[in-house]
Amino acid sequence: MENQYEKQEKLLWYVQILLFLGAILTYFSELSDAQYQIINLILAVVSVVSLSTDRFYFNQKLEQQVYPSYAVAYLLIVIYMLVLILQFAGAFHLGFFVQERTKLAWVLVPALSLLWKTKFIAFREWDQNS
């Protein structure tokens, strides 16, 4: 039987799915570059907050071990989000993020956060059933 923390974690996972869908919808919408970047930056920050909650709060409450590969993946997602923030703020200019064909790079944080959470929840449930 699932405890309350597992239920809350799954609810947060559903929220992450919605964040990812929002990022994909903005990719296919007719927004200006500035609007597109602002919306996806907000989605990226909320995704990392959600991921951090899962990584630090729920893992402690569920007494689940975090494998080193997950810790590295988490760190890379956070660093990538920080690069997006600095790019948007104008701290530096990477032409890669402003080209039309690389707009999908702004959607990566919600996508990778969803992938991280999905694998983490699936492996925990797989470990419980083994």
Secondary structure, 3 states (H helix, E strand, C coil): CCCHHHHHHHHHHHHHHHHHHHHHHHHHCCCCHHHHHHHHHHHHHHHHHHHHHHHHHHHHHCCCCCCHHHHHHHHHHHHHHHHHHHHHHCCCCCHHHCCHHHHHHHHHHHHHHHHHHHHHHHHHHHHHHC
